[in-house]
Amino acid sequence: MANLRLRSYRVFNILIVLACIGFFFFMQGCASIVKGRNQEVTFKSEPEGATVNLSGGRTLGKTPMTLLMEKKNSEQSVTFEKEGYKSQTLPLTTTMSGWFWGNIVIGGVIGSTTDGITGAHNEYSPSQYFVTLAPLAEAKARDQQRSDTKTFIVSSYKNIFEELNTQSGQYLSSLMTMLKIAPEKKTEFVKDVKTLADKYKDIPEFADQVVKKYIGQ
């Protein structure tokens, strides 16, 4: 009877050990199971119907769409393209999922390594991407406006700088016209441009900053 009890006790202990081992290997893929290796990512654009291309040449489809995308450790980007509009490229950024740290606690180094290899410890953040595409003609006009304005500022810097102090003159008026500054905004405009002139002593850099502030990048 004693031998039978001893054998039963040993069998029970073996079963407990096997169960623990099985649980350990089950939990080491915790992030892969709970979060998975794929994630839904949404792409939208204004106007709709833009083609979304993944870096490397793969076409994902046309907006609006939601795709189940495989998580990647490597850097990626997406480009929105539509005929008649200027293309836009955005990075597909990822962050480390909170399940990764749970994996280390529960599954140990082996669990975290497993998810590191599969990419399951990552998650796309943000998971929704929206862009407004500028008409190509408008984009070209804006680029030309930037170029013309910068050239004017650099070539007429001395005159513009002098007229900033008097708040009058043909060069200052021409600059306001190029930047589409309303007459009632003149005082505020002069103040802001003088601040930029004091901060940026290099003339081309000053011109860049004025263009950036009033026209955009």
Long-range contacts (C-beta under 8 A, 24 or more apart in sequence): 24-107, 24-108, 27-103, 27-106, 27-107, 27-111, 28-103, 28-106, 28-107, 28-108, 28-110, 28-111, 28-114, 29-107, 29-111, 29-114, 29-115, 29-120, 30-99, 30-102, 30-103, 30-106, 30-107, 30-111, 30-115, 31-97, 31-99, 31-100, 31-102, 31-103, 31-111, 31-115, 31-120, 31-121, 32-114, 32-115, 32-118, 32-120, 34-99, 35-97, 35-99, 35-120, 35-123, 36-120, 37-70, 37-71, 37-118, 37-119, 37-120, 38-68, 38-69, 38-70, 38-71, 39-68, 39-69, 39-71, 39-123, 39-124, 39-127, 40-66, 40-67, 40-68, 40-69, 40-127, 41-66, 41-67, 41-69, 41-92, 41-124, 41-127, 41-128, 41-129, 42-66, 42-127, 42-128, 42-129, 43-67, 43-78, 43-80, 43-128, 43-129, 43-130, 44-128, 44-129, 44-130, 44-131, 45-80, 45-82, 45-130, 45-131, 45-132, 45-133, 46-130, 46-131, 46-132, 46-133, 47-82, 47-85, 47-133, 49-82, 50-80, 50-81, 50-82, 50-85, 50-131, 50-133, 51-80, 51-81, 51-82, 52-78, 52-79, 52-80, 52-81, 53-78, 53-79, 53-81, 54-78, 54-92, 55-79, 69-124, 70-119, 71-118, 71-119, 71-120, 71-122, 71-123, 71-124, 72-119, 72-122, 73-116, 73-119, 73-122, 78-129, 80-131, 80-133, 82-133, 84-135, 84-136, 85-133, 85-134, 85-135, 85-136, 85-139, 86-133, 86-134, 86-135, 86-136, 86-139, 87-133, 88-131, 88-133, 90-129, 90-131, 92-124, 93-124, 93-125, 93-126, 94-122, 94-123, 94-124, 94-125, 95-122, 95-123, 95-125, 96-121, 96-122, 96-123, 97-121, 97-122, 97-123, 142-215, 142-216, 145-178, 145-215, 146-211, 146-215, 148-178, 149-175, 149-178, 149-179, 149-207, 149-210, 149-211, 149-215, 150-204, 150-207, 150-208, 150-211, 152-178, 153-203, 153-206, 153-207, 153-210, 153-211, 154-203, 154-204, 154-207, 157-203, 157-206, 157-207, 161-197, 164-190, 164-193, 164-194, 164-197, 179-210, 179-214, 179-215, 180-214, 181-214
